[in-house]
Amino acid sequence: MGGLVSNIKEVLRVLGEARQILPALNFKMPGHEEAISLASVFEDTVAEHADRPLLLFEGREWTYSEFNGAVNQLARVLQAQGVARGDSVALFMENRAEFILSLMAVLKLGAGCALINNSLSGAGLVHCVQATGARHFILGDERREVVAASRQALGLENEGAYLWFADGSGADCPDWCVDAGDGMDQQDSDNLPITRDITAGETAFYIFTSGTTGLPKAAIMLHRKALAASTVLGRLGFRVKPEDRLYLCLPIYHITGLGPGLLAFMLSGGSVFLRRQFSASNFWAEVQQYRTNSFIYVGEICRYLNQQPMRPEEQHNPLEKMLGNGLRPDVWDAFKSRFGVERICEIYGSSEGNVSFANLFNKDKTIGATFAKVALVRYDQENDEILRDASGRCMEVTPGEPGLLLGEITRDYAFDGYTNRDATAKKIVADVLKHGDQWFNTGDLVREVDVGFALGLRHFQFVDRTGDTFRWRAENVSTNEVAEVLNQHPQINIANVYGVEIEGAEGRAGMAALAVEAPDEFDLEAFTRLVDAELPAYARPVFIRLQQNLETTGTFKLVKTQLREQSYHPDQVEGDIVFVRPANGSAYQRLDESIYERLCQGTAGY
């Protein structure tokens, strides 16, 4: 009897969820030529919620009307420096109010905003700027030294190419920059006429993804797709209301923090408390102080919060709903029960992908459902290839079995691609289920799961990434990109990079097997200097394994499968020398028994 009652309650709950979801499904993807954009929808929101709070950041607060006026003033500053419709403008700074001001000002002019990972430097930074054809570069003072070191390689020589924002330190504007804030308040704060001419098919953002090979690829995000990612997920996932307030500590250059986070609230009349970066020790005190009832997350943040000691502020907290990705099943239950969060909307998607999933019915431990047509097909991880039958068609897996996720490319579920045509072509799989069809290859393994009553919608669960990319510190790490950097070391003949698991840590830590002629004479200090100078913190290998030769296939591809399985386990590395970089450590050290025990027990701090 108890089971029947429980089932009836679940059916009623899902039906109640559906009644809230159905009205939001009226969103229609705008046509390419339709005069609508993120900036024009924001202006409509401003008109409706002019006096409501929009942004809170480091003691400052703006209403919708105040913020929109400042955006218009900055847009006119950019316009005077030559930024025009169709241009690409690189944006490089930490999470701060000026980041959002710059982003919206660029969009109001009809230019595309290249959102660059603020931890990049050197060749990675130069590549990202050049890949988008950016002619202007907006930077925060906190990144001036990094940019200054790469100015010659960046090659931006047009007048007014660099626009600079102070960061409260009293520093003077560099002589090679224009102070974007100087004279802003002298500009007209009214909306710009050009904004209403921008169409849905124009480029809003270039968002970088590691992909599976080489340097980061610039995924093109049109206004129509950005509107869908923010508006639909805001309505269906967060169900944003004007009285809602978001706690935002994810980097805004990431699509999760940007689309269903920042933009979902900005286009719905909600407000945002912005933080430069996540702090586990300050999180609950700030949730209470700023009365944030909504939270945009990645799974690793939730794991960190679970590991924190009990705090008085976490009791009776105002947090009601969360949206994000990468929340592991074991972390999910503990987080939801400990902190009393009612709604967790796990989502799945990518900046460039044509399909997305959302846990709209608040089912536990699932990425939810999608309205796009998808296929889970058999995939050979050993040889990194899709399996096909005798007729040349892909073979779908049975329910519950992990398969490579493909999304059919159609008019409504388009794949806009990258700035690099070859990279775009590599993500398209043809003749999947029938001759002539085309599908987007997500590069991820997913399985269908039974979640009970769900109005007939199939639900899915993320399993793992394939190929040469793994997740660490909530970032995609390209093994080929890391290997290219490591191969610069004069003692390394070739580097093989892969991800390995650490007990209790989210994702996979980077490990590099290095072919060196004399392992005992390896210059570890020079290696450390190289990775620190050329790689962001999340991409630096946690483990290195020194070998004299690396195993390859008959076609000279490096073999990773066995190395992944052997990982850093002393009884499986066959006497090779293994070094580890401790959590938050500045130097590598020899992996010994005590460190290994902490790694296995999940107490190594990762």
DRENBADO-305139 format. One record per residue (C-alpha): residue in one letter; residue number from 1; x, y, z. Coordinates in Angstrom, 1 decimal. Layout:
<recs>
[a,NUM,[X,Y,Z]];
...
</recs>
This chain:
<recs>
[m,1,[0.0,0.0,0.0]];
[g,2,[2.8,2.4,0.9]];
[g,3,[4.5,1.8,-2.5]];
[l,4,[1.2,2.6,-4.3]];
[v,5,[0.8,5.8,-2.4]];
[s,6,[4.4,6.8,-3.1]];
[n,7,[3.8,6.2,-6.8]];
[i,8,[0.6,8.2,-6.9]];
[k,9,[2.4,11.1,-5.1]];
[e,10,[5.2,10.9,-7.7]];
[v,11,[2.7,11.0,-10.6]];
[l,12,[1.0,14.0,-9.1]];
[r,13,[4.3,15.8,-8.5]];
[v,14,[5.4,15.3,-12.1]];
[l,15,[2.0,16.5,-13.4]];
[g,16,[2.4,19.6,-11.2]];
[e,17,[5.9,20.1,-12.7]];
[a,18,[4.4,19.7,-16.2]];
[r,19,[1.8,22.4,-15.6]];
[q,20,[4.7,24.8,-14.9]];
[i,21,[6.8,23.6,-17.8]];
[l,22,[4.2,23.7,-20.6]];
[p,23,[3.6,27.5,-20.7]];
[a,24,[7.4,28.0,-21.0]];
[l,25,[7.6,25.7,-24.0]];
[n,26,[6.0,28.5,-26.1]];
[f,27,[9.4,29.9,-26.7]];
[k,28,[10.0,29.8,-30.5]];
[m,29,[13.5,29.8,-31.8]];
[p,30,[13.8,33.1,-33.8]];
[g,31,[14.7,33.0,-37.5]];
[h,32,[18.2,34.2,-38.6]];
[e,33,[16.8,37.4,-40.1]];
[e,34,[14.5,38.3,-37.3]];
[a,35,[15.5,41.6,-35.5]];
[i,36,[16.0,40.2,-32.0]];
[s,37,[19.1,39.8,-29.9]];
[l,38,[20.3,39.4,-26.4]];
[a,39,[20.7,43.2,-26.2]];
[s,40,[17.2,44.1,-27.4]];
[v,41,[15.6,41.5,-25.1]];
[f,42,[17.7,43.0,-22.2]];
[e,43,[16.4,46.5,-23.1]];
[d,44,[12.8,45.1,-23.0]];
[t,45,[13.5,43.7,-19.5]];
[v,46,[15.0,47.0,-18.4]];
[a,47,[11.8,48.8,-19.5]];
[e,48,[9.7,46.4,-17.4]];
[h,49,[11.9,46.2,-14.3]];
[a,50,[13.8,49.6,-14.3]];
[d,51,[13.9,50.1,-10.6]];
[r,52,[14.5,46.5,-9.5]];
[p,53,[18.1,45.5,-8.4]];
[l,54,[20.1,43.8,-11.1]];
[l,55,[23.7,43.3,-9.9]];
[l,56,[25.4,43.3,-6.5]];
[f,57,[29.2,43.1,-6.6]];
[e,58,[31.8,44.0,-3.9]];
[g,59,[29.7,46.5,-2.1]];
[r,60,[28.2,48.1,-5.2]];
[e,61,[24.7,47.7,-6.4]];
[w,62,[22.9,48.6,-9.7]];
[t,63,[19.3,48.7,-10.7]];
[y,64,[18.3,47.6,-14.2]];
[s,65,[18.0,51.2,-15.3]];
[e,66,[21.3,52.3,-13.8]];
[f,67,[23.2,49.3,-15.3]];
[n,68,[21.6,49.7,-18.7]];
[g,69,[22.6,53.4,-18.7]];
[a,70,[26.2,52.5,-17.9]];
[v,71,[26.2,49.9,-20.6]];
[n,72,[25.0,52.5,-23.2]];
[q,73,[27.7,54.9,-22.1]];
[l,74,[30.4,52.3,-22.4]];
[a,75,[29.1,51.2,-25.8]];
[r,76,[29.6,54.8,-27.0]];
[v,77,[33.1,54.7,-25.7]];
[l,78,[33.8,51.5,-27.7]];
[q,79,[32.1,53.0,-30.7]];
[a,80,[34.4,56.0,-30.6]];
[q,81,[37.4,53.6,-30.5]];
[g,82,[36.2,51.9,-33.7]];
[v,83,[34.2,48.9,-32.5]];
[a,84,[31.5,48.3,-35.1]];
[r,85,[28.8,45.8,-36.0]];
[g,86,[30.2,42.4,-37.0]];
[d,87,[33.6,43.0,-35.3]];
[s,88,[35.0,40.6,-32.8]];
[v,89,[36.1,42.0,-29.4]];
[a,90,[38.2,39.9,-27.0]];
[l,91,[37.2,40.2,-23.3]];
[f,92,[39.8,39.2,-20.7]];
[m,93,[39.2,39.8,-17.0]];
[e,94,[38.0,38.2,-13.8]];
[n,95,[34.4,38.0,-12.8]];
[r,96,[33.5,41.6,-12.0]];
[a,97,[30.9,44.2,-12.8]];
[e,98,[33.1,45.6,-15.7]];
[f,99,[33.1,42.2,-17.3]];
[i,100,[29.3,42.3,-17.6]];
[l,101,[29.3,46.0,-18.6]];
[s,102,[31.8,45.2,-21.4]];
[l,103,[29.9,42.1,-22.6]];
[m,104,[26.6,43.9,-22.9]];
[a,105,[28.2,47.0,-24.5]];
[v,106,[29.8,44.9,-27.2]];
[l,107,[26.5,43.1,-27.8]];
[k,108,[24.6,46.4,-28.1]];
[l,109,[26.9,47.5,-30.9]];
[g,110,[26.3,44.2,-32.8]];
[a,111,[29.8,42.9,-32.3]];
[g,112,[30.7,39.4,-31.2]];
[c,113,[32.4,39.0,-27.8]];
[a,114,[35.3,36.5,-27.6]];
[l,115,[35.2,35.3,-24.0]];
[i,116,[38.7,34.2,-23.1]];
[n,117,[39.6,32.0,-20.1]];
[n,118,[41.2,34.5,-17.7]];
[s,119,[43.8,31.9,-16.6]];
[l,120,[45.4,31.7,-20.0]];
[s,121,[48.7,33.2,-21.0]];
[g,122,[51.4,33.0,-23.7]];
[a,123,[50.6,30.9,-26.8]];
[g,124,[47.1,29.9,-25.5]];
[l,125,[46.0,33.5,-25.1]];
[v,126,[47.4,34.6,-28.4]];
[h,127,[45.7,31.7,-30.2]];
[c,128,[42.3,32.5,-28.8]];
[v,129,[42.5,36.2,-29.8]];
[q,130,[43.7,35.4,-33.3]];
[a,131,[41.2,32.5,-33.8]];
[t,132,[38.3,35.0,-33.6]];
[g,133,[39.9,37.7,-35.7]];
[a,134,[39.5,40.1,-32.7]];
[r,135,[40.6,43.7,-33.5]];
[h,136,[39.9,45.1,-30.0]];
[f,137,[40.8,43.7,-26.6]];
[i,138,[39.2,44.7,-23.3]];
[l,139,[41.2,43.8,-20.3]];
[g,140,[41.1,44.3,-16.5]];
[d,141,[44.1,45.7,-14.7]];
[e,142,[44.4,42.3,-12.9]];
[r,143,[45.5,40.8,-16.3]];
[r,144,[47.7,43.7,-17.6]];
[e,145,[51.1,41.9,-17.0]];
[v,146,[49.9,38.7,-18.8]];
[v,147,[48.7,40.8,-21.8]];
[a,148,[51.8,43.0,-21.8]];
[a,149,[54.0,39.9,-22.1]];
[s,150,[52.1,38.8,-25.3]];
[r,151,[51.4,42.1,-27.0]];
[q,152,[53.9,41.6,-29.8]];
[a,153,[52.6,38.2,-30.6]];
[l,154,[49.0,39.4,-30.4]];
[g,155,[49.7,41.8,-33.3]];
[l,156,[46.9,44.3,-32.5]];
[e,157,[48.3,47.5,-33.9]];
[n,158,[45.1,49.5,-34.7]];
[e,159,[44.6,52.6,-32.7]];
[g,160,[42.5,52.1,-29.6]];
[a,161,[42.9,48.3,-29.9]];
[y,162,[43.4,47.8,-26.1]];
[l,163,[40.7,49.1,-23.7]];
[w,164,[41.5,48.9,-20.0]];
[f,165,[39.5,48.9,-16.8]];
[a,166,[41.0,49.7,-13.4]];
[d,167,[40.6,47.3,-10.5]];
[g,168,[40.4,49.5,-7.4]];
[s,169,[44.2,49.4,-6.8]];
[g,170,[44.9,53.0,-7.9]];
[a,171,[47.0,51.8,-10.8]];
[d,172,[47.4,54.1,-13.8]];
[c,173,[46.3,53.0,-17.2]];
[p,174,[49.1,51.5,-19.3]];
[d,175,[50.4,53.8,-22.0]];
[w,176,[49.4,51.2,-24.6]];
[c,177,[45.8,51.2,-23.5]];
[v,178,[42.7,53.4,-23.6]];
[d,179,[41.1,53.9,-20.2]];
[a,180,[37.6,52.6,-20.9]];
[g,181,[36.2,54.1,-17.7]];
[d,182,[37.6,57.6,-18.2]];
[g,183,[34.9,59.9,-19.5]];
[m,184,[32.2,57.2,-19.5]];
[d,185,[29.9,59.3,-17.4]];
[q,186,[30.1,62.1,-20.0]];
[q,187,[28.5,59.9,-22.6]];
[d,188,[24.8,59.7,-23.5]];
[s,189,[23.1,56.9,-21.4]];
[d,190,[20.1,56.4,-23.8]];
[n,191,[19.7,53.2,-25.8]];
[l,192,[21.6,53.0,-29.1]];
[p,193,[19.4,52.8,-32.2]];
[i,194,[21.7,50.2,-33.8]];
[t,195,[20.7,47.6,-31.1]];
[r,196,[17.2,47.2,-32.5]];
[d,197,[18.6,46.3,-35.9]];
[i,198,[20.7,43.3,-34.7]];
[t,199,[19.3,40.0,-35.9]];
[a,200,[19.1,36.5,-34.3]];
[g,201,[21.5,35.1,-36.9]];
[e,202,[24.4,37.3,-36.0]];
[t,203,[27.3,36.2,-33.7]];
[a,204,[26.9,37.0,-30.0]];
[f,205,[29.8,35.1,-28.6]];
[y,206,[32.9,33.1,-29.3]];
[i,207,[33.2,30.6,-26.5]];
[f,208,[36.3,28.4,-26.3]];
[t,209,[36.2,24.7,-25.9]];
[s,210,[39.1,22.3,-25.5]];
[g,211,[37.6,19.8,-27.9]];
[t,212,[39.7,16.7,-28.5]];
[t,213,[42.8,18.0,-30.3]];
[g,214,[45.1,20.9,-30.3]];
[l,215,[44.6,24.4,-28.9]];
[p,216,[41.1,25.6,-27.8]];
[k,217,[38.5,25.9,-30.6]];
[a,218,[36.3,29.0,-30.8]];
[a,219,[32.7,27.8,-30.9]];
[i,220,[30.4,30.3,-32.6]];
[m,221,[27.3,31.2,-30.6]];
[l,222,[24.6,33.1,-32.5]];
[h,223,[22.1,35.3,-30.7]];
[r,224,[19.3,32.9,-31.4]];
[k,225,[21.1,30.0,-29.7]];
[a,226,[22.2,32.2,-26.8]];
[l,227,[18.6,33.3,-26.3]];
[a,228,[17.5,29.7,-26.2]];
[a,229,[20.2,28.7,-23.8]];
[s,230,[19.3,31.5,-21.4]];
[t,231,[15.6,32.1,-21.8]];
[v,232,[14.5,28.5,-22.1]];
[l,233,[16.7,27.2,-19.3]];
[g,234,[15.8,30.2,-17.2]];
[r,235,[12.1,29.5,-17.6]];
[l,236,[12.2,25.7,-17.5]];
[g,237,[15.1,25.0,-15.3]];
[f,238,[15.5,27.9,-12.8]];
[r,239,[11.9,29.2,-13.4]];
[v,240,[13.3,32.6,-12.7]];
[k,241,[10.9,35.2,-11.1]];
[p,242,[11.8,38.9,-10.6]];
[e,243,[12.1,38.3,-6.9]];
[d,244,[14.7,35.6,-7.3]];
[r,245,[18.4,36.3,-6.7]];
[l,246,[21.3,34.2,-8.1]];
[y,247,[24.6,33.4,-6.4]];
[l,248,[27.1,33.4,-9.3]];
[c,249,[30.7,32.4,-8.7]];
[l,250,[31.3,30.4,-11.9]];
[p,251,[33.4,32.1,-14.5]];
[i,252,[31.3,34.1,-16.9]];
[y,253,[33.5,33.1,-19.8]];
[h,254,[32.0,29.6,-19.4]];
[i,255,[28.6,28.9,-21.0]];
[t,256,[27.1,27.5,-17.7]];
[g,257,[27.8,30.6,-15.7]];
[l,258,[27.0,32.9,-18.7]];
[g,259,[23.8,31.4,-20.3]];
[p,260,[21.6,29.7,-17.8]];
[g,261,[23.2,31.7,-15.0]];
[l,262,[23.9,35.4,-15.7]];
[l,263,[21.8,35.9,-18.8]];
[a,264,[18.8,33.9,-17.6]];
[f,265,[18.4,36.2,-14.7]];
[m,266,[19.3,39.4,-16.6]];
[l,267,[16.6,38.7,-19.2]];
[s,268,[13.9,37.7,-16.6]];
[g,269,[14.1,40.6,-14.2]];
[g,270,[15.9,38.7,-11.5]];
[s,271,[19.0,39.9,-9.6]];
[v,272,[22.6,38.5,-9.4]];
[f,273,[25.1,38.5,-6.6]];
[l,274,[28.4,38.2,-8.4]];
[r,275,[31.6,36.8,-6.9]];
[r,276,[35.1,36.7,-8.5]];
[q,277,[35.6,33.1,-7.6]];
[f,278,[34.2,30.4,-5.5]];
[s,279,[35.0,30.3,-1.7]];
[a,280,[33.7,27.4,0.3]];
[s,281,[34.3,29.1,3.6]];
[n,282,[32.3,32.2,2.6]];
[f,283,[29.6,30.6,0.6]];
[w,284,[26.8,30.1,3.2]];
[a,285,[27.5,33.4,5.0]];
[e,286,[27.0,35.2,1.7]];
[v,287,[24.0,33.2,0.8]];
[q,288,[22.4,34.4,4.0]];
[q,289,[23.7,38.0,3.7]];
[y,290,[22.5,38.5,0.2]];
[r,291,[19.4,36.3,0.4]];
[t,292,[20.2,34.3,-2.7]];
[n,293,[17.6,31.6,-3.3]];
[s,294,[19.2,30.4,-6.6]];
[f,295,[22.6,28.9,-7.3]];
[i,296,[24.4,28.0,-10.6]];
[y,297,[26.8,25.2,-10.0]];
[v,298,[29.3,22.7,-11.3]];
[g,299,[29.5,19.4,-9.4]];
[e,300,[32.9,20.0,-8.0]];
[i,301,[31.7,23.1,-6.1]];
[c,302,[29.0,21.0,-4.4]];
[r,303,[31.6,18.4,-3.4]];
[y,304,[33.7,21.0,-1.8]];
[l,305,[30.7,22.3,0.1]];
[n,306,[29.9,18.8,1.3]];
[q,307,[33.4,18.4,2.7]];
[q,308,[33.2,21.6,4.7]];
[p,309,[32.6,21.4,8.5]];
[m,310,[29.1,22.3,9.7]];
[r,311,[28.5,26.1,9.8]];
[p,312,[25.6,27.9,11.5]];
[e,313,[24.9,29.8,8.3]];
[e,314,[24.0,26.7,6.4]];
[q,315,[21.0,26.1,8.8]];
[h,316,[17.7,27.5,7.5]];
[n,317,[19.4,28.9,4.5]];
[p,318,[17.3,30.6,1.7]];
[l,319,[18.7,28.5,-1.1]];
[e,320,[15.7,26.8,-2.9]];
[k,321,[16.9,25.8,-6.4]];
[m,322,[20.0,25.0,-8.3]];
[l,323,[21.0,24.5,-11.9]];
[g,324,[24.2,23.3,-13.3]];
[n,325,[26.1,20.2,-14.5]];
[g,326,[28.5,17.5,-13.3]];
[l,327,[26.8,16.7,-10.0]];
[r,328,[27.8,13.1,-9.2]];
[p,329,[25.2,10.7,-7.8]];
[d,330,[26.9,10.2,-4.5]];
[v,331,[27.4,14.0,-4.0]];
[w,332,[23.8,14.7,-5.1]];
[d,333,[22.0,12.9,-2.2]];
[a,334,[24.4,14.2,0.5]];
[f,335,[24.1,17.8,-0.8]];
[k,336,[20.3,17.8,-1.1]];
[s,337,[19.7,16.3,2.3]];
[r,338,[22.3,18.3,4.2]];
[f,339,[21.4,21.7,2.9]];
[g,340,[17.7,21.3,2.3]];
[v,341,[17.7,22.3,-1.4]];
[e,342,[14.3,21.5,-3.0]];
[r,343,[15.1,21.6,-6.7]];
[i,344,[18.2,20.5,-8.5]];
[c,345,[18.1,21.0,-12.3]];
[e,346,[21.1,19.1,-13.7]];
[i,347,[21.7,20.1,-17.4]];
[y,348,[23.9,18.8,-20.1]];
[g,349,[25.2,20.5,-23.2]];
[s,350,[28.1,22.3,-24.7]];
[s,351,[28.8,25.7,-26.2]];
[e,352,[29.0,24.4,-29.7]];
[g,353,[26.6,21.4,-29.5]];
[n,354,[23.1,21.2,-31.0]];
[v,355,[21.5,19.3,-28.2]];
[s,356,[20.9,19.9,-24.6]];
[f,357,[19.3,18.1,-21.7]];
[a,358,[17.6,19.3,-18.6]];
[n,359,[16.3,17.6,-15.5]];
[l,360,[13.0,19.5,-15.7]];
[f,361,[11.0,17.1,-13.5]];
[n,362,[13.4,17.3,-10.6]];
[k,363,[14.3,13.6,-10.8]];
[d,364,[17.3,12.7,-8.7]];
[k,365,[20.7,11.9,-10.3]];
[t,366,[19.9,12.5,-14.0]];
[i,367,[20.7,15.0,-16.7]];
[g,368,[17.0,14.8,-17.6]];
[a,369,[15.4,14.7,-21.1]];
[t,370,[15.8,16.4,-24.4]];
[f,371,[13.3,17.4,-27.1]];
[a,372,[16.0,16.9,-29.8]];
[k,373,[16.4,13.7,-31.7]];
[v,374,[19.4,11.8,-30.2]];
[a,375,[21.1,8.4,-30.7]];
[l,376,[23.3,6.5,-28.4]];
[v,377,[25.6,4.4,-30.5]];
[r,378,[28.2,1.7,-29.9]];
[y,379,[31.8,3.1,-29.6]];
[d,380,[35.2,1.4,-29.4]];
[q,381,[37.1,3.3,-26.8]];
[e,382,[40.3,1.3,-27.4]];
[n,383,[40.5,2.5,-31.0]];
[d,384,[38.6,5.7,-30.5]];
[e,385,[36.0,5.0,-33.2]];
[i,386,[32.3,4.5,-33.8]];
[l,387,[31.3,1.0,-34.6]];
[r,388,[29.1,0.3,-37.7]];
[d,389,[27.2,-2.7,-38.9]];
[a,390,[27.6,-4.5,-42.3]];
[s,391,[25.5,-1.9,-44.1]];
[g,392,[27.6,0.9,-42.8]];
[r,393,[25.1,2.2,-40.3]];
[c,394,[25.8,3.0,-36.6]];
[m,395,[24.5,0.6,-34.1]];
[e,396,[22.3,1.9,-31.2]];
[v,397,[22.9,0.5,-27.7]];
[t,398,[20.2,-1.1,-25.6]];
[p,399,[18.6,1.0,-22.8]];
[g,400,[20.9,1.2,-19.8]];
[e,401,[24.0,0.5,-21.8]];
[p,402,[26.5,3.5,-22.3]];
[g,403,[26.7,4.7,-25.8]];
[l,404,[28.3,7.7,-27.7]];
[l,405,[25.8,10.5,-27.7]];
[l,406,[24.9,11.9,-31.2]];
[g,407,[22.4,14.7,-31.9]];
[e,408,[20.7,14.9,-35.3]];
[i,409,[21.5,18.2,-37.2]];
[t,410,[18.3,19.8,-38.4]];
[r,411,[17.0,23.3,-39.0]];
[d,412,[15.8,23.6,-35.4]];
[y,413,[18.8,21.9,-33.9]];
[a,414,[21.6,23.4,-36.0]];
[f,415,[25.3,23.0,-35.5]];
[d,416,[26.9,26.4,-36.1]];
[g,417,[30.4,25.1,-35.8]];
[y,418,[33.7,26.7,-35.0]];
[t,419,[35.8,29.4,-36.6]];
[n,420,[37.9,26.5,-38.0]];
[r,421,[36.2,24.7,-40.8]];
[d,422,[38.3,21.5,-40.4]];
[a,423,[37.4,21.3,-36.7]];
[t,424,[33.7,21.8,-37.6]];
[a,425,[33.8,18.9,-40.1]];
[k,426,[35.4,16.6,-37.6]];
[k,427,[32.4,16.9,-35.3]];
[i,428,[29.8,15.8,-37.9]];
[v,429,[29.0,12.1,-38.3]];
[a,430,[27.2,11.2,-41.5]];
[d,431,[25.0,8.1,-42.5]];
[v,432,[24.3,7.3,-38.9]];
[l,433,[20.8,5.7,-39.1]];
[k,434,[20.1,6.3,-42.8]];
[h,435,[21.9,7.5,-45.9]];
[g,436,[22.6,11.2,-46.0]];
[d,437,[21.7,12.1,-42.4]];
[q,438,[24.1,14.2,-40.3]];
[w,439,[24.6,14.2,-36.6]];
[f,440,[26.7,16.2,-34.1]];
[n,441,[29.3,14.0,-32.2]];
[t,442,[29.2,15.2,-28.5]];
[g,443,[32.2,13.1,-27.6]];
[d,444,[30.4,11.9,-24.5]];
[l,445,[29.2,8.5,-23.3]];
[v,446,[25.6,8.6,-21.9]];
[r,447,[23.1,6.0,-20.9]];
[e,448,[19.3,5.9,-20.7]];
[v,449,[18.0,5.5,-17.1]];
[d,450,[14.6,4.5,-15.7]];
[v,451,[13.3,7.3,-13.4]];
[g,452,[9.7,6.2,-13.0]];
[f,453,[6.8,8.3,-14.2]];
[a,454,[8.1,11.1,-16.6]];
[l,455,[5.3,11.7,-19.1]];
[g,456,[6.9,9.3,-21.5]];
[l,457,[10.1,11.4,-21.8]];
[r,458,[13.3,9.3,-21.9]];
[h,459,[15.8,10.3,-19.2]];
[f,460,[19.5,10.0,-19.4]];
[q,461,[22.6,9.9,-17.2]];
[f,462,[26.1,11.2,-18.1]];
[v,463,[28.8,8.4,-18.0]];
[d,464,[32.2,9.7,-19.3]];
[r,465,[34.0,11.6,-22.0]];
[t,466,[35.7,9.9,-24.8]];
[g,467,[38.8,10.5,-26.8]];
[d,468,[41.5,12.9,-25.8]];
[t,469,[39.6,15.2,-23.4]];
[f,470,[38.9,14.8,-19.7]];
[r,471,[37.4,17.0,-17.0]];
[w,472,[39.4,18.4,-14.1]];
[r,473,[38.5,21.4,-11.9]];
[a,474,[35.3,21.8,-13.8]];
[e,475,[37.3,22.5,-17.0]];
[n,476,[37.8,20.5,-20.2]];
[v,477,[41.5,19.5,-20.6]];
[s,478,[42.8,18.7,-24.1]];
[t,479,[45.5,16.0,-23.8]];
[n,480,[47.0,17.0,-27.1]];
[e,481,[47.3,20.7,-26.1]];
[v,482,[49.0,19.7,-22.8]];
[a,483,[51.3,17.3,-24.6]];
[e,484,[52.4,20.0,-27.1]];
[v,485,[53.5,22.1,-24.2]];
[l,486,[55.4,19.3,-22.4]];
[n,487,[57.2,18.3,-25.6]];
[q,488,[59.0,21.6,-25.5]];
[h,489,[61.1,20.3,-22.6]];
[p,490,[64.5,19.4,-24.1]];
[q,491,[64.7,16.1,-22.2]];
[i,492,[61.3,14.9,-23.3]];
[n,493,[61.2,12.8,-26.5]];
[i,494,[57.4,12.5,-26.4]];
[a,495,[54.6,13.1,-23.9]];
[n,496,[51.4,11.0,-23.6]];
[v,497,[48.8,12.8,-21.5]];
[y,498,[45.6,11.2,-20.0]];
[g,499,[43.3,11.5,-17.1]];
[v,500,[43.3,9.3,-14.0]];
[e,501,[40.9,9.1,-11.1]];
[i,502,[41.6,10.2,-7.5]];
[e,503,[39.4,8.9,-4.7]];
[g,504,[36.9,11.5,-3.7]];
[a,505,[37.9,14.0,-6.4]];
[e,506,[35.6,15.3,-9.2]];
[g,507,[36.6,14.4,-12.8]];
[r,508,[40.1,13.1,-13.7]];
[a,509,[43.5,14.5,-12.7]];
[g,510,[46.1,15.0,-15.5]];
[m,511,[48.9,12.4,-15.7]];
[a,512,[51.7,12.5,-18.3]];
[a,513,[53.9,9.5,-19.3]];
[l,514,[57.1,11.1,-20.5]];
[a,515,[59.6,9.3,-22.7]];
[v,516,[63.1,10.4,-21.5]];
[e,517,[66.4,8.8,-22.2]];
[a,518,[67.7,9.2,-18.7]];
[p,519,[64.9,9.2,-16.1]];
[d,520,[67.3,9.6,-13.2]];
[e,521,[68.7,12.8,-14.7]];
[f,522,[65.3,14.5,-15.5]];
[d,523,[65.3,18.2,-14.7]];
[l,524,[62.1,18.4,-12.6]];
[e,525,[62.5,22.1,-11.8]];
[a,526,[62.7,23.1,-15.5]];
[f,527,[59.6,20.9,-16.1]];
[t,528,[57.7,22.8,-13.4]];
[r,529,[58.7,26.2,-14.7]];
[l,530,[57.5,25.1,-18.2]];
[v,531,[54.1,24.0,-17.1]];
[d,532,[53.6,26.9,-14.8]];
[a,533,[54.4,29.4,-17.6]];
[e,534,[52.5,27.8,-20.4]];
[l,535,[49.5,26.0,-18.9]];
[p,536,[46.6,27.2,-16.7]];
[a,537,[46.5,25.5,-13.3]];
[y,538,[43.7,23.0,-14.2]];
[a,539,[45.7,21.7,-17.2]];
[r,540,[49.0,21.1,-15.3]];
[p,541,[49.6,17.4,-14.8]];
[v,542,[49.1,16.2,-11.3]];
[f,543,[51.2,13.1,-11.9]];
[i,544,[54.2,12.4,-14.2]];
[r,545,[55.6,9.0,-15.0]];
[l,546,[59.1,8.7,-16.5]];
[q,547,[59.7,6.0,-19.1]];
[q,548,[62.3,5.4,-21.7]];
[n,549,[59.8,4.4,-24.4]];
[l,550,[56.1,4.9,-25.0]];
[e,551,[53.9,2.2,-26.5]];
[t,552,[52.2,3.1,-29.9]];
[t,553,[49.7,1.4,-32.2]];
[g,554,[50.5,0.2,-35.7]];
[t,555,[49.5,3.6,-37.0]];
[f,556,[51.8,5.3,-34.4]];
[k,557,[49.0,6.5,-32.2]];
[l,558,[50.0,6.7,-28.5]];
[v,559,[48.3,4.0,-26.4]];
[k,560,[46.5,5.4,-23.4]];
[t,561,[44.2,2.7,-22.2]];
[q,562,[46.7,0.6,-20.4]];
[l,563,[48.4,3.7,-18.9]];
[r,564,[45.0,4.9,-17.6]];
[e,565,[44.4,1.5,-16.0]];
[q,566,[47.9,1.4,-14.4]];
[s,567,[47.4,5.1,-13.3]];
[y,568,[49.9,5.9,-10.5]];
[h,569,[49.5,2.6,-8.6]];
[p,570,[53.0,1.5,-7.5]];
[d,571,[52.4,-2.2,-8.1]];
[q,572,[51.4,-1.5,-11.8]];
[v,573,[53.9,1.1,-13.0]];
[e,574,[56.7,-1.5,-13.5]];
[g,575,[59.4,0.3,-11.6]];
[d,576,[59.0,3.6,-13.5]];
[i,577,[59.6,6.8,-11.5]];
[v,578,[56.3,8.6,-10.6]];
[f,579,[56.1,12.2,-9.3]];
[v,580,[53.1,13.9,-7.9]];
[r,581,[52.2,17.6,-7.4]];
[p,582,[50.4,17.8,-4.1]];
[a,583,[47.1,19.7,-3.9]];
[n,584,[47.9,23.5,-3.9]];
[g,585,[51.6,22.5,-4.1]];
[s,586,[54.2,24.5,-6.0]];
[a,587,[56.6,21.6,-6.7]];
[y,588,[56.5,18.0,-7.7]];
[q,589,[57.8,15.3,-5.4]];
[r,590,[58.4,11.6,-5.6]];
[l,591,[55.3,9.5,-5.0]];
[d,592,[55.8,7.6,-1.8]];
[e,593,[53.8,5.2,0.3]];
[s,594,[52.3,7.8,2.6]];
[i,595,[51.1,10.1,-0.3]];
[y,596,[49.7,7.0,-2.1]];
[e,597,[47.7,6.0,0.9]];
[r,598,[46.1,9.4,1.2]];
[l,599,[45.3,9.4,-2.5]];
[c,600,[43.5,6.0,-2.1]];
[q,601,[41.7,7.2,1.1]];
[g,602,[40.5,10.4,-0.5]];
[t,603,[42.4,12.6,2.0]];
[a,604,[45.0,14.1,-0.3]];
[g,605,[43.1,17.3,-0.6]];
[y,606,[42.2,17.2,-4.3]];
</recs>
